[in-house]
C-alpha cells in the first residue's frame, strides 16, 4: 500500500487499494484463515475521534463451532488491518527520512525504537494492539521497531542502537539495578523516552524514573468518555488536535500534579466525567528535557480501541518523533523544553 501525501484527507472517504470507498463501507481485501470465511467489512465510527473497529463476531455463521481463540484471531487480524489503514491516513505519514537539524546524530539511520512492555503487576489486554499499532506507524514514518519484555536487553551496548525507548503499559518493578543504570546512561546520551498509560504505574522505588516519567499513578475510575483540554498545540503530539478532544479511556489520577516541573500539553476537564480527584489541575500528557535526554508521557492507551483511533495514533507517533529529536515545535520560536508562564498556570474555566 502506498503512503498518502502530507495533506489532510477528507474523513468521509479513504483509499483502499486503487479505489475510493465511503468511509463507513471500507473493505480491505480478504481476511481468510484456512479458507473458512470470506472478507469482513471494517466499520468506521465517525464519533469524535474517528474510531475504527472491526464488527464482531466475524462471519460466525460460516464457522462451525467457533472457539473463542479463533474468534479473537479474526478480530485481531481485522484490527491490525484497520491500524495499517489509519497509519496511511495520518497527515505526513510518508516514509520520510528522520534527519532534521537537532536530530540525534550518534545513532544509525533510520532510528530504532525499542518497545518495552514487561509487567510485574496488572497486565493490560491492549499491549499487543499497542505494539502492532506502533509498528504500523513506524513503517510509514521511517523508524525500525523492536519489541521486548526481556529486561536483560537493558545493557549499555544494546541500548546504544536505539533513539527512543517506549514503556508501553509497563507495571511494577521491571528492571534490576544494573539495568536501571544502563537506562539512565541511555537517557544521559541524549536519547528519548515515551511512557504510555501504565508507565506511570511502574518502578515506584526508583526516584530517577519517577522524575523521568513525571508522575506516579494513584487511582482511576471506570473507563468512560471525558473531554481532554489541549492547552499546548505547538507540540508534534498535539498539533493535530482541537482545543477540546472527547474520547473514551481509563483516566488516571496521579499522586501529585507534575505542573511546573514539566511542559503540560493536555489536561482533563473533570467536570465531564466521574471520579476525577485532582480538580482543576489534572494534567494527562506532558513532556520535558530530563537527565540529558527527552521524556514524554501520555495517560491514554488503556483500551484496545485506543490503538485504532486516528487522533490517538497521531498523538503517539508525534511523541516518538519528538523524543527521537526528529521533530520540534510546530511554531518557530517556541521553546520545546521550558514551560511558559501560560503553560504552568491552570486554566480558569
URCOR-V659107 format. One record per helix or strand of 2 or more residues. SS is the DSSP state (H for helix, E for strand). FROM is the first residue (numbers start at 1). TO is the last residue. Records with the same first field share a line. If there is no record, write none. Layout:
BEGIN
SS = FROM-TO + FROM-TO
END
This chain:
BEGIN
E = 13-16 + 19-22 + 42-44 + 51-54 + 112-116 + 144-148 + 164-168 + 171-172 + 192-196 + 217-220 + 224-230 + 244-249 + 252-254 + 262-269 + 283-290 + 293-298
H = 23-25 + 60-62 + 68-89 + 127-141 + 151-153 + 156-159 + 177-188 + 197-201 + 207-213 + 270-272 + 304-308 + 310-323
END
